[in-house]
């Protein structure tokens, strides 16, 4: 959901309350100000703000109750107190009480945006989605980003037609998004009425054959039904009616390759890769599909290399990781390592890529490189035992026995029921102490390694 909290140091009604040191009972603000409030009100209210600031929400509520009493019949002062009460009650997960507090504010102050947002959050936490819908409709008038929330709420309350209508409207006005696409597909799965959805989409396409998203939704539904031929025909119809559609090729490439039409499949794939309309995750998926295709059809490996060049300026290591994985399966480890190292230079916090790079560096006896990379990796992943293990291996290979022992003894503390890795740690510690000439400890760890039992 959209979280829009607005925290106030003093009041949220555009009113500034000065403490007594700056002038007792002095309030400046717009014409709808609070008037005069007592010293007792100010003291209690500021105490509440202080307690909330240090997360003593119960004490904040005690102070707010005192402020409420001190406000007497001043409705505007009480509204400010109720708003603060609601926030503290929400922090304490007392959602029913928070709801009542916020409703007291709206009763006297009307639909203040900050209160509507706070009340919406309470309803969402309570999973009272029906109650949240009217609030979100009001909030949309202020910020149309809330339309995504509305679609989500309609979906959660099983008002699927309304949800789809809002999603369509958003796609028309803002373009597509991964979130909305996922929500739409989730709705299709929930309804189970694929045939009905297909009929609606076909009718919409007949009425407006230029709307790209309707074709894409229809292709998805046909694919879900297993009707590949209809999905393929729909993709070709999209391209016919929208010759400049780049998203059409996101569906077409796979159909072409499945049918053995490699020339058109490659052409569609290249259009996807160079398209500004297709997002990066979709491009990575296409690359993954093509790697699988080349794995079965190695004669097209040159085409794979050409396609990868379209990612030359990409700052995501996932591309190099996928291509490196391909070369590993072909036994071309040196080429794979070159790609992994390019990827890790761009994406140092990609753990999967990091692990593969280190393993390959050690496999290819690139121990200096493995040591440098594992040292920097431990700064990013200080609780990953595998990195300590590989760091220990690299240090052992480079005769840095003290550093190896320190890394191995630290890393073994992070192990959780992984006997294979535990055995590796003990074996490396045995190597370390053997290199130091400490035969007794070397034998001790060798024995520990033998005693580790695999778990089923």
C-alpha beads as a LAMMPS data file, in Angstrom:
LAMMPS data file: protein, C-alpha beads

456 atoms
455 bonds

1 atom types
1 bond types

-500.0 500.0 xlo xhi
-500.0 500.0 ylo yhi
-500.0 500.0 zlo zhi

Masses

1 110.0

Atoms # bond

1 1 1 0.000 0.000 0.000
2 1 1 1.022 3.637 -0.329
3 1 1 2.400 4.842 2.974
4 1 1 2.196 8.600 3.322
5 1 1 2.963 9.541 6.891
6 1 1 3.253 13.193 7.803
7 1 1 4.907 13.755 11.140
8 1 1 4.463 17.065 12.839
9 1 1 6.619 18.621 15.457
10 1 1 3.632 20.631 16.618
11 1 1 0.218 20.809 14.942
12 1 1 -1.039 19.488 11.621
13 1 1 -3.686 22.122 11.044
14 1 1 -1.238 24.772 9.919
15 1 1 -1.055 26.150 13.466
16 1 1 2.115 26.910 15.340
17 1 1 2.030 26.702 19.112
18 1 1 4.831 28.433 20.977
19 1 1 5.951 27.140 24.359
20 1 1 5.591 29.265 27.429
21 1 1 9.211 30.408 27.337
22 1 1 8.400 32.254 24.090
23 1 1 5.217 33.755 25.410
24 1 1 2.559 31.970 27.442
25 1 1 -0.661 31.091 25.646
26 1 1 0.601 32.706 22.439
27 1 1 -0.558 31.020 19.222
28 1 1 -0.013 32.152 15.687
29 1 1 -1.743 30.640 12.690
30 1 1 -4.426 31.073 10.069
31 1 1 -7.849 32.437 10.837
32 1 1 -9.086 29.029 11.999
33 1 1 -6.598 29.060 14.891
34 1 1 -7.074 27.446 18.258
35 1 1 -7.596 30.606 20.163
36 1 1 -6.146 30.650 23.654
37 1 1 -5.104 27.394 25.246
38 1 1 -3.959 26.979 28.804
39 1 1 -0.477 26.395 30.112
40 1 1 -1.644 22.989 31.304
41 1 1 -2.659 22.060 27.756
42 1 1 0.683 23.155 26.341
43 1 1 2.713 21.335 28.973
44 1 1 0.818 18.084 28.526
45 1 1 0.802 18.289 24.755
46 1 1 4.544 18.948 24.506
47 1 1 5.207 16.164 26.986
48 1 1 3.232 13.831 24.695
49 1 1 5.321 14.863 21.698
50 1 1 8.508 14.278 23.665
51 1 1 7.411 10.811 24.792
52 1 1 6.336 9.847 21.287
53 1 1 9.707 11.021 19.991
54 1 1 11.470 8.477 22.224
55 1 1 8.858 5.804 21.419
56 1 1 7.209 5.817 24.861
57 1 1 3.770 5.648 23.292
58 1 1 1.917 4.638 26.459
59 1 1 3.312 7.633 28.345
60 1 1 2.500 9.842 25.369
61 1 1 -1.134 8.730 25.611
62 1 1 -1.218 9.520 29.336
63 1 1 0.013 13.042 28.580
64 1 1 -2.519 13.425 25.757
65 1 1 -5.373 12.452 28.064
66 1 1 -4.268 15.284 30.359
67 1 1 -4.146 17.644 27.378
68 1 1 -7.648 16.562 26.366
69 1 1 -8.976 17.430 29.808
70 1 1 -7.130 20.741 29.766
71 1 1 -8.666 21.606 26.380
72 1 1 -12.111 21.600 28.024
73 1 1 -14.665 22.606 25.365
74 1 1 -12.141 23.735 22.751
75 1 1 -13.066 21.455 19.811
76 1 1 -10.096 22.410 17.664
77 1 1 -7.566 21.761 20.446
78 1 1 -9.244 18.421 21.114
79 1 1 -9.010 17.503 17.420
80 1 1 -5.261 18.036 17.546
81 1 1 -5.058 15.831 20.642
82 1 1 -7.177 13.083 19.049
83 1 1 -4.957 13.044 15.993
84 1 1 -1.876 12.538 18.175
85 1 1 -3.727 9.914 20.201
86 1 1 -4.563 8.005 17.046
87 1 1 -0.944 7.995 15.906
88 1 1 0.300 6.690 19.259
89 1 1 -2.428 4.056 19.411
90 1 1 -1.506 2.915 15.903
91 1 1 2.144 2.591 16.961
92 1 1 0.931 0.331 19.773
93 1 1 -1.163 -1.652 17.258
94 1 1 -4.345 -0.618 19.096
95 1 1 -6.032 -0.157 15.767
96 1 1 -9.660 0.012 16.944
97 1 1 -8.807 2.768 19.393
98 1 1 -6.772 4.588 16.741
99 1 1 -9.694 4.360 14.333
100 1 1 -12.011 5.960 16.884
101 1 1 -9.513 8.739 17.583
102 1 1 -9.101 9.599 13.904
103 1 1 -12.870 9.539 13.382
104 1 1 -13.256 12.100 16.174
105 1 1 -10.920 14.375 14.213
106 1 1 -12.857 14.029 10.960
107 1 1 -16.099 14.691 12.843
108 1 1 -14.991 18.220 13.668
109 1 1 -12.328 18.992 11.045
110 1 1 -13.655 17.264 7.952
111 1 1 -11.541 15.318 5.476
112 1 1 -8.019 16.479 6.264
113 1 1 -5.591 14.600 4.010
114 1 1 -3.241 13.692 6.871
115 1 1 -6.087 12.176 8.868
116 1 1 -7.471 10.260 5.889
117 1 1 -4.009 8.826 5.240
118 1 1 -3.580 7.817 8.870
119 1 1 -7.028 6.243 8.986
120 1 1 -6.352 4.425 5.702
121 1 1 -3.223 2.917 7.207
122 1 1 -5.220 1.722 10.219
123 1 1 -7.835 0.065 8.015
124 1 1 -5.121 -1.559 5.940
125 1 1 -3.412 -2.924 9.036
126 1 1 -6.776 -4.251 10.240
127 1 1 -7.376 -5.701 6.755
128 1 1 -10.661 -3.837 6.648
129 1 1 -10.303 -3.197 2.912
130 1 1 -13.980 -2.359 2.389
131 1 1 -13.687 0.536 4.838
132 1 1 -10.454 1.683 3.199
133 1 1 -11.940 2.047 -0.295
134 1 1 -14.007 5.230 0.320
135 1 1 -10.986 6.867 1.954
136 1 1 -8.740 6.065 -0.991
137 1 1 -11.318 7.435 -3.429
138 1 1 -11.186 10.714 -1.497
139 1 1 -7.365 10.644 -1.487
140 1 1 -7.252 10.122 -5.260
141 1 1 -8.723 13.602 -5.634
142 1 1 -5.554 14.913 -3.992
143 1 1 -2.994 12.438 -5.353
144 1 1 -3.856 10.109 -8.232
145 1 1 -0.980 7.801 -7.257
146 1 1 -3.557 6.317 -4.909
147 1 1 -5.281 4.736 -7.913
148 1 1 -2.894 1.793 -7.650
149 1 1 -3.997 1.382 -4.041
150 1 1 -7.601 1.418 -5.213
151 1 1 -6.965 -1.339 -7.746
152 1 1 -5.279 -3.390 -5.040
153 1 1 -8.192 -2.837 -2.641
154 1 1 -10.748 -3.797 -5.287
155 1 1 -8.782 -6.984 -5.893
156 1 1 -8.604 -7.793 -2.185
157 1 1 -12.374 -7.290 -1.864
158 1 1 -12.960 -9.476 -4.952
159 1 1 -14.334 -6.593 -7.013
160 1 1 -12.248 -7.832 -9.915
161 1 1 -14.041 -6.003 -12.754
162 1 1 -13.547 -2.685 -10.966
163 1 1 -9.894 -3.530 -10.309
164 1 1 -9.272 -4.301 -13.992
165 1 1 -11.034 -1.082 -14.981
166 1 1 -8.729 0.961 -12.722
167 1 1 -5.656 -0.893 -14.014
168 1 1 -6.689 -0.211 -17.607
169 1 1 -7.171 3.454 -16.808
170 1 1 -3.719 3.639 -15.202
171 1 1 -2.066 1.868 -18.137
172 1 1 -3.694 4.367 -20.500
173 1 1 -2.617 7.409 -18.503
174 1 1 0.747 6.340 -17.084
175 1 1 1.921 3.484 -19.276
176 1 1 2.573 -0.039 -18.078
177 1 1 4.230 -1.101 -14.849
178 1 1 5.510 -4.410 -13.483
179 1 1 3.355 -4.017 -10.377
180 1 1 0.124 -3.495 -12.307
181 1 1 0.967 -6.273 -14.723
182 1 1 1.514 -8.678 -11.815
183 1 1 -1.726 -7.565 -10.137
184 1 1 -3.685 -8.025 -13.357
185 1 1 -2.340 -11.568 -13.790
186 1 1 -3.118 -12.329 -10.163
187 1 1 -6.703 -11.205 -10.747
188 1 1 -6.984 -13.434 -13.817
189 1 1 -5.822 -16.401 -11.750
190 1 1 -8.243 -15.611 -8.942
191 1 1 -11.268 -15.306 -11.177
192 1 1 -10.565 -18.525 -13.038
193 1 1 -12.867 -17.159 -15.723
194 1 1 -10.280 -17.124 -18.476
195 1 1 -12.870 -17.598 -21.225
196 1 1 -14.867 -14.593 -19.996
197 1 1 -11.759 -12.419 -19.785
198 1 1 -10.729 -13.489 -23.288
199 1 1 -14.155 -12.565 -24.671
200 1 1 -13.963 -9.124 -23.033
201 1 1 -10.490 -8.472 -24.373
202 1 1 -11.386 -9.607 -27.887
203 1 1 -14.353 -7.234 -27.809
204 1 1 -12.144 -4.369 -26.611
205 1 1 -9.635 -5.054 -29.390
206 1 1 -12.420 -5.024 -31.982
207 1 1 -13.504 -1.627 -30.655
208 1 1 -9.997 -0.194 -30.375
209 1 1 -7.423 -2.218 -32.345
210 1 1 -4.626 0.228 -31.526
211 1 1 -4.494 -0.404 -27.773
212 1 1 -1.334 -2.410 -27.217
213 1 1 -1.997 -3.537 -23.649
214 1 1 -5.191 -5.379 -24.559
215 1 1 -3.278 -7.574 -27.008
216 1 1 -0.597 -8.309 -24.428
217 1 1 -3.207 -9.256 -21.844
218 1 1 -4.928 -11.495 -24.394
219 1 1 -1.618 -13.163 -25.321
220 1 1 -1.038 -13.876 -21.631
221 1 1 -4.494 -15.428 -21.200
222 1 1 -4.154 -17.620 -24.289
223 1 1 -0.736 -18.750 -23.039
224 1 1 -2.194 -19.561 -19.618
225 1 1 -4.824 -21.698 -21.354
226 1 1 -2.090 -23.496 -23.272
227 1 1 -3.461 -22.155 -26.544
228 1 1 -0.080 -21.253 -28.016
229 1 1 -1.385 -20.937 -31.553
230 1 1 -3.993 -18.305 -30.614
231 1 1 -1.392 -16.447 -28.533
232 1 1 0.960 -16.421 -31.549
233 1 1 -1.805 -15.210 -33.878
234 1 1 -2.688 -12.427 -31.417
235 1 1 0.945 -11.303 -31.255
236 1 1 1.111 -11.159 -35.062
237 1 1 -2.188 -9.268 -35.160
238 1 1 -0.762 -6.745 -32.675
239 1 1 2.213 -6.189 -34.960
240 1 1 -0.045 -5.873 -37.994
241 1 1 -2.248 -3.243 -36.345
242 1 1 0.659 -1.560 -34.545
243 1 1 3.705 -1.965 -36.826
244 1 1 5.874 0.103 -34.506
245 1 1 5.014 -1.988 -31.443
246 1 1 8.204 -3.120 -29.737
247 1 1 6.348 -4.978 -27.008
248 1 1 4.830 -7.294 -29.621
249 1 1 8.282 -8.769 -30.136
250 1 1 8.439 -9.650 -26.444
251 1 1 5.863 -12.318 -27.246
252 1 1 6.813 -13.060 -30.842
253 1 1 10.451 -14.116 -30.376
254 1 1 9.544 -17.163 -28.315
255 1 1 6.815 -18.289 -30.702
256 1 1 9.176 -17.958 -33.660
257 1 1 11.912 -19.956 -31.955
258 1 1 9.441 -22.647 -30.899
259 1 1 8.316 -22.995 -34.518
260 1 1 11.910 -23.175 -35.737
261 1 1 11.756 -19.777 -37.441
262 1 1 15.144 -18.742 -36.095
263 1 1 15.609 -15.789 -38.453
264 1 1 12.431 -14.030 -37.307
265 1 1 13.045 -15.156 -33.712
266 1 1 16.464 -13.501 -33.662
267 1 1 15.109 -10.380 -35.350
268 1 1 12.371 -10.065 -32.700
269 1 1 14.858 -10.683 -29.933
270 1 1 17.179 -7.942 -31.163
271 1 1 14.263 -5.504 -31.287
272 1 1 13.421 -6.363 -27.685
273 1 1 17.026 -5.881 -26.597
274 1 1 17.356 -2.470 -28.239
275 1 1 13.886 -1.264 -27.251
276 1 1 13.427 1.599 -24.827
277 1 1 9.872 0.424 -24.135
278 1 1 10.893 -2.953 -22.706
279 1 1 12.066 -2.941 -19.098
280 1 1 15.366 -4.442 -17.953
281 1 1 13.919 -7.487 -16.119
282 1 1 12.086 -8.518 -19.304
283 1 1 15.278 -8.128 -21.317
284 1 1 17.166 -10.327 -18.863
285 1 1 14.461 -12.975 -19.199
286 1 1 14.789 -12.875 -22.981
287 1 1 18.544 -13.225 -22.650
288 1 1 18.048 -16.239 -20.380
289 1 1 15.700 -17.829 -22.925
290 1 1 18.170 -17.231 -25.731
291 1 1 21.033 -18.735 -23.739
292 1 1 18.920 -21.877 -23.335
293 1 1 18.246 -21.854 -27.074
294 1 1 21.942 -21.498 -27.911
295 1 1 22.789 -24.242 -25.446
296 1 1 20.677 -26.582 -27.587
297 1 1 21.743 -24.936 -30.849
298 1 1 25.430 -23.976 -30.433
299 1 1 25.706 -22.898 -34.074
300 1 1 24.018 -19.628 -33.014
301 1 1 26.620 -18.715 -30.389
302 1 1 27.903 -15.798 -32.463
303 1 1 24.392 -14.365 -32.425
304 1 1 24.410 -14.634 -28.633
305 1 1 27.612 -12.596 -28.449
306 1 1 26.077 -9.976 -30.751
307 1 1 22.962 -9.711 -28.593
308 1 1 25.016 -9.349 -25.427
309 1 1 26.738 -6.283 -26.889
310 1 1 23.391 -4.476 -26.634
311 1 1 23.987 -4.508 -22.873
312 1 1 27.390 -2.850 -23.228
313 1 1 26.336 0.159 -21.171
314 1 1 24.220 -1.794 -18.708
315 1 1 25.149 -1.315 -15.062
316 1 1 23.682 -4.643 -13.906
317 1 1 25.932 -7.666 -13.479
318 1 1 23.056 -10.070 -14.169
319 1 1 23.810 -10.027 -17.910
320 1 1 27.402 -11.136 -17.409
321 1 1 26.309 -13.683 -14.827
322 1 1 23.870 -15.333 -17.242
323 1 1 26.403 -15.436 -20.047
324 1 1 29.117 -16.665 -17.676
325 1 1 26.816 -19.464 -16.531
326 1 1 26.446 -20.516 -20.158
327 1 1 30.219 -20.724 -20.683
328 1 1 30.587 -22.730 -17.457
329 1 1 28.158 -25.344 -18.798
330 1 1 30.346 -25.522 -21.911
331 1 1 33.491 -26.022 -19.829
332 1 1 34.929 -22.701 -21.004
333 1 1 35.862 -21.533 -17.542
334 1 1 38.358 -18.827 -18.466
335 1 1 35.771 -17.061 -20.624
336 1 1 33.167 -17.510 -17.893
337 1 1 35.464 -15.981 -15.272
338 1 1 36.168 -12.964 -17.468
339 1 1 32.419 -12.358 -17.717
340 1 1 31.810 -12.938 -14.003
341 1 1 34.538 -10.463 -13.109
342 1 1 33.037 -7.857 -15.439
343 1 1 29.687 -8.439 -13.780
344 1 1 30.972 -8.213 -10.215
345 1 1 32.740 -4.946 -11.036
346 1 1 29.279 -3.531 -11.848
347 1 1 27.242 -5.360 -9.212
348 1 1 29.392 -6.018 -6.137
349 1 1 26.450 -6.835 -3.846
350 1 1 25.062 -9.589 -6.089
351 1 1 25.728 -12.566 -3.804
352 1 1 25.035 -15.242 -6.406
353 1 1 27.449 -13.632 -8.851
354 1 1 30.012 -13.084 -6.106
355 1 1 29.899 -16.722 -5.028
356 1 1 30.269 -17.996 -8.600
357 1 1 33.178 -15.636 -9.254
358 1 1 35.082 -16.681 -6.129
359 1 1 34.530 -20.402 -6.758
360 1 1 35.779 -20.066 -10.316
361 1 1 38.776 -17.946 -9.292
362 1 1 39.853 -20.646 -6.847
363 1 1 39.110 -23.418 -9.356
364 1 1 41.379 -21.663 -11.868
365 1 1 44.032 -21.004 -9.193
366 1 1 43.572 -17.221 -9.309
367 1 1 44.264 -17.022 -5.580
368 1 1 45.407 -13.390 -5.417
369 1 1 42.211 -12.321 -7.178
370 1 1 40.115 -14.549 -4.915
371 1 1 41.748 -13.076 -1.817
372 1 1 41.180 -9.494 -2.933
373 1 1 37.553 -10.158 -3.893
374 1 1 36.712 -12.159 -0.760
375 1 1 38.240 -9.483 1.493
376 1 1 36.024 -6.806 -0.062
377 1 1 33.039 -9.191 -0.082
378 1 1 33.294 -9.704 3.683
379 1 1 32.647 -5.996 4.142
380 1 1 29.337 -6.391 2.297
381 1 1 28.394 -9.871 3.574
382 1 1 29.967 -10.153 7.034
383 1 1 27.803 -13.138 8.047
384 1 1 28.194 -15.401 4.998
385 1 1 30.251 -18.461 6.034
386 1 1 31.061 -19.470 2.446
387 1 1 32.967 -16.232 1.869
388 1 1 35.053 -16.828 5.013
389 1 1 35.754 -20.351 3.796
390 1 1 36.866 -19.203 0.347
391 1 1 38.914 -16.430 1.917
392 1 1 40.585 -19.073 4.091
393 1 1 41.300 -21.260 1.060
394 1 1 42.882 -18.334 -0.828
395 1 1 45.018 -17.394 2.184
396 1 1 46.160 -20.990 2.627
397 1 1 47.156 -21.225 -1.022
398 1 1 49.161 -18.018 -0.620
399 1 1 50.792 -19.268 2.620
400 1 1 49.020 -16.580 4.690
401 1 1 48.307 -19.079 7.452
402 1 1 47.483 -16.696 10.308
403 1 1 45.007 -14.773 8.140
404 1 1 43.507 -18.080 6.957
405 1 1 43.025 -19.319 10.540
406 1 1 41.425 -16.036 11.614
407 1 1 38.987 -16.103 8.679
408 1 1 38.128 -19.780 9.096
409 1 1 37.597 -19.566 12.860
410 1 1 35.347 -16.511 12.390
411 1 1 33.336 -18.004 9.553
412 1 1 32.639 -21.343 11.234
413 1 1 30.649 -19.506 13.913
414 1 1 28.128 -18.474 11.253
415 1 1 27.397 -22.044 10.136
416 1 1 23.880 -23.387 10.611
417 1 1 23.498 -27.141 10.075
418 1 1 25.577 -27.384 6.904
419 1 1 27.784 -30.427 7.541
420 1 1 29.473 -30.402 4.125
421 1 1 30.699 -26.853 4.649
422 1 1 31.592 -27.577 8.269
423 1 1 33.806 -30.430 7.064
424 1 1 35.442 -28.059 4.550
425 1 1 36.187 -25.550 7.319
426 1 1 37.883 -28.193 9.462
427 1 1 39.870 -29.500 6.516
428 1 1 41.129 -26.005 5.707
429 1 1 42.019 -25.377 9.363
430 1 1 43.967 -28.652 9.279
431 1 1 45.819 -27.352 6.203
432 1 1 46.523 -24.018 7.924
433 1 1 48.059 -25.592 11.010
434 1 1 50.008 -28.081 8.895
435 1 1 51.529 -25.158 6.990
436 1 1 52.437 -23.569 10.332
437 1 1 54.121 -26.812 11.412
438 1 1 51.609 -27.418 14.239
439 1 1 51.030 -31.125 13.634
440 1 1 48.968 -31.614 16.783
441 1 1 46.319 -29.031 15.836
442 1 1 46.407 -30.095 12.201
443 1 1 45.579 -33.671 13.229
444 1 1 42.906 -32.435 15.630
445 1 1 41.037 -30.595 12.848
446 1 1 41.531 -33.446 10.399
447 1 1 39.873 -35.722 12.956
448 1 1 37.026 -33.210 13.457
449 1 1 36.469 -33.209 9.692
450 1 1 36.150 -36.993 9.636
451 1 1 33.694 -36.931 12.549
452 1 1 31.220 -34.600 10.789
453 1 1 28.181 -36.609 9.775
454 1 1 25.921 -35.673 6.882
455 1 1 22.290 -35.010 7.775
456 1 1 19.508 -36.483 5.685

Bonds

1 1 1 2
2 1 2 3
3 1 3 4
4 1 4 5
5 1 5 6
6 1 6 7
7 1 7 8
8 1 8 9
9 1 9 10
10 1 10 11
11 1 11 12
12 1 12 13
13 1 13 14
14 1 14 15
15 1 15 16
16 1 16 17
17 1 17 18
18 1 18 19
19 1 19 20
20 1 20 21
21 1 21 22
22 1 22 23
23 1 23 24
24 1 24 25
25 1 25 26
26 1 26 27
27 1 27 28
28 1 28 29
29 1 29 30
30 1 30 31
31 1 31 32
32 1 32 33
33 1 33 34
34 1 34 35
35 1 35 36
36 1 36 37
37 1 37 38
38 1 38 39
39 1 39 40
40 1 40 41
41 1 41 42
42 1 42 43
43 1 43 44
44 1 44 45
45 1 45 46
46 1 46 47
47 1 47 48
48 1 48 49
49 1 49 50
50 1 50 51
51 1 51 52
52 1 52 53
53 1 53 54
54 1 54 55
55 1 55 56
56 1 56 57
57 1 57 58
58 1 58 59
59 1 59 60
60 1 60 61
61 1 61 62
62 1 62 63
63 1 63 64
64 1 64 65
65 1 65 66
66 1 66 67
67 1 67 68
68 1 68 69
69 1 69 70
70 1 70 71
71 1 71 72
72 1 72 73
73 1 73 74
74 1 74 75
75 1 75 76
76 1 76 77
77 1 77 78
78 1 78 79
79 1 79 80
80 1 80 81
81 1 81 82
82 1 82 83
83 1 83 84
84 1 84 85
85 1 85 86
86 1 86 87
87 1 87 88
88 1 88 89
89 1 89 90
90 1 90 91
91 1 91 92
92 1 92 93
93 1 93 94
94 1 94 95
95 1 95 96
96 1 96 97
97 1 97 98
98 1 98 99
99 1 99 100
100 1 100 101
101 1 101 102
102 1 102 103
103 1 103 104
104 1 104 105
105 1 105 106
106 1 106 107
107 1 107 108
108 1 108 109
109 1 109 110
110 1 110 111
111 1 111 112
112 1 112 113
113 1 113 114
114 1 114 115
115 1 115 116
116 1 116 117
117 1 117 118
118 1 118 119
119 1 119 120
120 1 120 121
121 1 121 122
122 1 122 123
123 1 123 124
124 1 124 125
125 1 125 126
126 1 126 127
127 1 127 128
128 1 128 129
129 1 129 130
130 1 130 131
131 1 131 132
132 1 132 133
133 1 133 134
134 1 134 135
135 1 135 136
136 1 136 137
137 1 137 138
138 1 138 139
139 1 139 140
140 1 140 141
141 1 141 142
142 1 142 143
143 1 143 144
144 1 144 145
145 1 145 146
146 1 146 147
147 1 147 148
148 1 148 149
149 1 149 150
150 1 150 151
151 1 151 152
152 1 152 153
153 1 153 154
154 1 154 155
155 1 155 156
156 1 156 157
157 1 157 158
158 1 158 159
159 1 159 160
160 1 160 161
161 1 161 162
162 1 162 163
163 1 163 164
164 1 164 165
165 1 165 166
166 1 166 167
167 1 167 168
168 1 168 169
169 1 169 170
170 1 170 171
171 1 171 172
172 1 172 173
173 1 173 174
174 1 174 175
175 1 175 176
176 1 176 177
177 1 177 178
178 1 178 179
179 1 179 180
180 1 180 181
181 1 181 182
182 1 182 183
183 1 183 184
184 1 184 185
185 1 185 186
186 1 186 187
187 1 187 188
188 1 188 189
189 1 189 190
190 1 190 191
191 1 191 192
192 1 192 193
193 1 193 194
194 1 194 195
195 1 195 196
196 1 196 197
197 1 197 198
198 1 198 199
199 1 199 200
200 1 200 201
201 1 201 202
202 1 202 203
203 1 203 204
204 1 204 205
205 1 205 206
206 1 206 207
207 1 207 208
208 1 208 209
209 1 209 210
210 1 210 211
211 1 211 212
212 1 212 213
213 1 213 214
214 1 214 215
215 1 215 216
216 1 216 217
217 1 217 218
218 1 218 219
219 1 219 220
220 1 220 221
221 1 221 222
222 1 222 223
223 1 223 224
224 1 224 225
225 1 225 226
226 1 226 227
227 1 227 228
228 1 228 229
229 1 229 230
230 1 230 231
231 1 231 232
232 1 232 233
233 1 233 234
234 1 234 235
235 1 235 236
236 1 236 237
237 1 237 238
238 1 238 239
239 1 239 240
240 1 240 241
241 1 241 242
242 1 242 243
243 1 243 244
244 1 244 245
245 1 245 246
246 1 246 247
247 1 247 248
248 1 248 249
249 1 249 250
250 1 250 251
251 1 251 252
252 1 252 253
253 1 253 254
254 1 254 255
255 1 255 256
256 1 256 257
257 1 257 258
258 1 258 259
259 1 259 260
260 1 260 261
261 1 261 262
262 1 262 263
263 1 263 264
264 1 264 265
265 1 265 266
266 1 266 267
267 1 267 268
268 1 268 269
269 1 269 270
270 1 270 271
271 1 271 272
272 1 272 273
273 1 273 274
274 1 274 275
275 1 275 276
276 1 276 277
277 1 277 278
278 1 278 279
279 1 279 280
280 1 280 281
281 1 281 282
282 1 282 283
283 1 283 284
284 1 284 285
285 1 285 286
286 1 286 287
287 1 287 288
288 1 288 289
289 1 289 290
290 1 290 291
291 1 291 292
292 1 292 293
293 1 293 294
294 1 294 295
295 1 295 296
296 1 296 297
297 1 297 298
298 1 298 299
299 1 299 300
300 1 300 301
301 1 301 302
302 1 302 303
303 1 303 304
304 1 304 305
305 1 305 306
306 1 306 307
307 1 307 308
308 1 308 309
309 1 309 310
310 1 310 311
311 1 311 312
312 1 312 313
313 1 313 314
314 1 314 315
315 1 315 316
316 1 316 317
317 1 317 318
318 1 318 319
319 1 319 320
320 1 320 321
321 1 321 322
322 1 322 323
323 1 323 324
324 1 324 325
325 1 325 326
326 1 326 327
327 1 327 328
328 1 328 329
329 1 329 330
330 1 330 331
331 1 331 332
332 1 332 333
333 1 333 334
334 1 334 335
335 1 335 336
336 1 336 337
337 1 337 338
338 1 338 339
339 1 339 340
340 1 340 341
341 1 341 342
342 1 342 343
343 1 343 344
344 1 344 345
345 1 345 346
346 1 346 347
347 1 347 348
348 1 348 349
349 1 349 350
350 1 350 351
351 1 351 352
352 1 352 353
353 1 353 354
354 1 354 355
355 1 355 356
356 1 356 357
357 1 357 358
358 1 358 359
359 1 359 360
360 1 360 361
361 1 361 362
362 1 362 363
363 1 363 364
364 1 364 365
365 1 365 366
366 1 366 367
367 1 367 368
368 1 368 369
369 1 369 370
370 1 370 371
371 1 371 372
372 1 372 373
373 1 373 374
374 1 374 375
375 1 375 376
376 1 376 377
377 1 377 378
378 1 378 379
379 1 379 380
380 1 380 381
381 1 381 382
382 1 382 383
383 1 383 384
384 1 384 385
385 1 385 386
386 1 386 387
387 1 387 388
388 1 388 389
389 1 389 390
390 1 390 391
391 1 391 392
392 1 392 393
393 1 393 394
394 1 394 395
395 1 395 396
396 1 396 397
397 1 397 398
398 1 398 399
399 1 399 400
400 1 400 401
401 1 401 402
402 1 402 403
403 1 403 404
404 1 404 405
405 1 405 406
406 1 406 407
407 1 407 408
408 1 408 409
409 1 409 410
410 1 410 411
411 1 411 412
412 1 412 413
413 1 413 414
414 1 414 415
415 1 415 416
416 1 416 417
417 1 417 418
418 1 418 419
419 1 419 420
420 1 420 421
421 1 421 422
422 1 422 423
423 1 423 424
424 1 424 425
425 1 425 426
426 1 426 427
427 1 427 428
428 1 428 429
429 1 429 430
430 1 430 431
431 1 431 432
432 1 432 433
433 1 433 434
434 1 434 435
435 1 435 436
436 1 436 437
437 1 437 438
438 1 438 439
439 1 439 440
440 1 440 441
441 1 441 442
442 1 442 443
443 1 443 444
444 1 444 445
445 1 445 446
446 1 446 447
447 1 447 448
448 1 448 449
449 1 449 450
450 1 450 451
451 1 451 452
452 1 452 453
453 1 453 454
454 1 454 455
455 1 455 456
